[in-house]
Amino acid sequence: MKNIINSVDKERVARRNKLIFGLFLIFIMLFSTIGFAFSFRTTGNVVEDLEYNGVEFLRDQSTGYWTFDLNGNQYFAVYSPQELENISLANTKTINDYANKPVYFVGEAGDGFAEIYRVLTNYVSRVGGACLDQNCSEDYPLKDCSTDNVIIIEEILRAGNLTGEEAEGIENKSFEEAEDIVSSDTAGSIEGVTIDRNCVYVKAKPENLVRYADAYMYDLLGI
């Protein structure tokens, strides 16, 4: 009986996770490029313009977003490329690497995810959630960096914001010891974008995650 209950609970969680992911995609699509373009043309409240690498950027007063046209597509982003010049990326991919192919995301569906999704949706065949190992808590398909295009959005943890089980293991250690443990557990806790075959890791502190997502997005587009 207990096994049956556990199975039912797992199926319920799986359905919930898929529903949340699907609703999030719908939300982004509804408020993505087409909707934003309409809003921008309607308000016309330009407070700043910028030309960067031959591309014209306009910032709307009512939204705070930058909008730009490239290859017949209109995009918008939180940051302009000029604001991100201090971010250097070890990226070897271009937007053509994703063209007409499925792309999978790993991580929480948040602002960093949305920034990249809005660009990729113009090129890829579909977008979905994924797991990279058997220990994944989500009921998403298992994907492999050697064959699948996967983008991992990861917030870097710090000793100061650990909670629950993460904090229990370091509660009796000094701050320096705790920081070493956290850094070790998060592959150095270095902000940036790294490539592992077909997997792209976007790692940053929560307050910088959108900045790095936008930087990767501009790099993909060759801006």
C-alpha positions in Angstrom: 0.0 0.0 0.0 2.8 2.4 0.9 4.5 1.8 -2.5 1.3 2.5 -4.3 0.9 5.8 -2.4 4.5 6.8 -3.1 3.9 6.1 -6.8 0.8 8.2 -6.9 2.6 11.0 -5.1 5.4 10.9 -7.6 3.0 11.0 -10.5 1.2 14.0 -9.0 4.5 15.9 -8.5 5.6 15.0 -12.1 2.3 16.4 -13.5 2.6 19.5 -11.4 6.2 20.2 -12.5 5.3 19.7 -16.2 2.3 22.0 -15.7 4.4 24.7 -14.1 7.0 24.6 -16.8 4.3 24.7 -19.5 2.6 27.6 -17.9 5.8 29.5 -17.6 6.6 29.0 -21.3 3.1 30.3 -22.2 3.6 33.3 -20.0 6.9 34.2 -21.6 5.4 33.7 -25.1 2.5 36.0 -24.3 4.8 38.8 -23.0 7.7 38.2 -25.4 8.9 39.9 -28.5 5.6 40.4 -30.3 3.7 41.7 -27.3 6.6 43.9 -26.3 7.0 45.3 -29.8 3.3 46.3 -29.8 3.7 48.0 -26.4 6.8 49.8 -27.6 5.3 51.1 -30.7 2.2 52.2 -28.8 4.0 54.2 -26.0 7.0 55.4 -27.9 8.5 56.7 -24.7 12.1 56.4 -25.7 14.4 57.7 -23.0 17.7 56.5 -24.4 19.1 55.2 -27.7 22.3 53.5 -28.4 24.2 52.1 -31.4 26.4 49.1 -30.7 28.3 47.1 -33.3 26.0 48.5 -36.0 22.8 47.6 -34.1 20.4 50.3 -32.9 19.0 49.9 -29.3 16.1 51.8 -27.9 15.1 51.9 -24.3 11.4 52.5 -23.4 10.5 54.6 -20.4 7.4 52.7 -19.4 9.1 49.2 -19.4 12.8 49.9 -18.9 13.7 47.3 -21.5 16.1 47.7 -24.4 14.6 46.7 -27.8 16.5 46.0 -31.0 16.0 44.5 -34.4 18.4 41.9 -35.9 17.9 39.8 -39.0 14.3 40.6 -39.2 13.5 39.6 -35.6 12.8 42.0 -32.8 14.2 41.3 -29.3 14.2 43.0 -25.9 16.5 42.6 -22.9 17.0 44.0 -19.5 20.6 45.2 -20.2 22.2 46.7 -23.2 25.5 45.2 -24.5 27.3 48.3 -23.4 26.3 47.7 -19.8 27.8 44.2 -20.0 31.2 45.0 -21.5 33.0 44.0 -18.3 31.7 40.4 -18.7 33.9 38.2 -20.8 32.6 34.8 -21.8 34.3 31.5 -22.7 31.6 30.8 -25.3 32.2 29.0 -28.6 28.6 28.7 -29.7 26.5 30.8 -32.1 22.8 31.0 -32.7 23.2 28.7 -35.7 24.2 25.8 -33.3 20.6 25.8 -32.0 18.8 26.4 -35.3 15.9 24.0 -35.9 17.0 21.8 -33.0 15.4 21.1 -29.6 16.9 22.9 -26.6 16.5 21.8 -23.0 16.9 23.8 -19.8 18.0 22.7 -16.4 17.4 24.9 -13.4 14.7 27.1 -11.9 12.5 28.9 -14.5 13.3 32.5 -13.7 14.4 35.7 -15.3 17.8 34.3 -16.5 15.9 31.5 -18.3 13.4 34.0 -19.8 16.1 36.2 -21.3 17.7 33.3 -23.2 14.4 31.7 -24.1 13.1 34.8 -25.8 16.0 34.7 -28.2 16.1 30.9 -28.8 12.3 30.7 -29.5 12.9 32.4 -32.9 15.4 29.6 -34.0 14.9 26.3 -32.2 12.3 23.6 -32.9 11.2 23.3 -29.3 12.1 24.0 -25.7 11.7 21.7 -22.7 13.0 20.8 -19.3 15.7 18.2 -18.8 17.6 16.1 -16.3 21.4 15.5 -16.6 21.6 12.5 -14.2 19.4 9.8 -12.7 19.3 11.6 -9.3 17.3 14.5 -10.8 14.2 15.3 -8.7 12.2 16.4 -11.6 10.3 14.1 -14.0 12.0 15.4 -17.1 13.7 13.3 -19.8 17.4 12.4 -19.2 19.7 14.3 -21.6 23.4 14.0 -22.3 25.9 16.8 -23.1 27.4 14.8 -25.9 24.3 14.6 -28.0 21.7 17.2 -26.7 21.7 21.0 -26.5 21.2 21.8 -22.8 21.4 25.1 -21.0 21.9 25.0 -17.3 20.9 28.1 -15.3 22.6 27.9 -11.9 22.6 30.3 -9.0 25.9 30.4 -7.1 25.4 29.6 -3.5 27.2 31.5 -0.7 27.7 30.5 2.9 25.5 33.4 3.9 22.4 32.2 2.1 22.5 28.5 2.7 19.3 26.9 4.2 18.1 23.6 5.4 20.3 20.6 4.9 23.0 22.7 3.2 23.4 24.7 6.3 23.4 21.8 8.8 26.7 20.4 7.6 28.6 23.7 8.2 26.8 25.2 11.2 29.7 24.4 13.6 32.4 25.7 11.2 34.0 29.1 10.9 32.9 31.3 8.1 36.1 30.8 6.2 35.8 27.0 6.5 32.1 27.2 5.4 33.0 29.4 2.4 35.6 26.8 1.3 33.0 24.1 1.5 30.4 26.0 -0.4 33.0 27.0 -3.1 34.1 23.4 -3.5 30.5 22.2 -3.8 29.7 24.7 -6.5 32.7 24.1 -8.8 34.6 27.1 -7.6 31.6 29.5 -7.3 32.9 31.5 -10.3 30.4 33.6 -12.2 30.5 33.1 -15.9 29.4 31.0 -18.9 31.2 27.7 -19.6 30.8 25.1 -22.3 30.9 21.3 -21.8 30.4 19.8 -25.3 26.7 20.7 -26.0 26.0 21.9 -22.5 26.2 25.5 -21.6 26.4 26.5 -17.9 25.3 30.0 -17.0 26.4 30.5 -13.4 26.1 33.7 -11.3 24.9 35.1 -8.0 21.2 35.6 -8.0 21.5 39.4 -8.5 23.8 38.9 -11.5 22.1 36.0 -13.2 20.1 38.1 -15.7 23.3 40.1 -16.5 25.1 36.9 -17.5 22.1 35.5 -19.3 21.9 38.7 -21.4 25.6 38.6 -22.0 25.3 35.0 -23.4 22.3 36.0 -25.5 24.2 38.9 -27.1 27.3 36.7 -27.7 25.1 34.1 -29.4 23.7 36.8 -31.7 27.2 38.1 -32.5 26.6 41.6 -31.0 
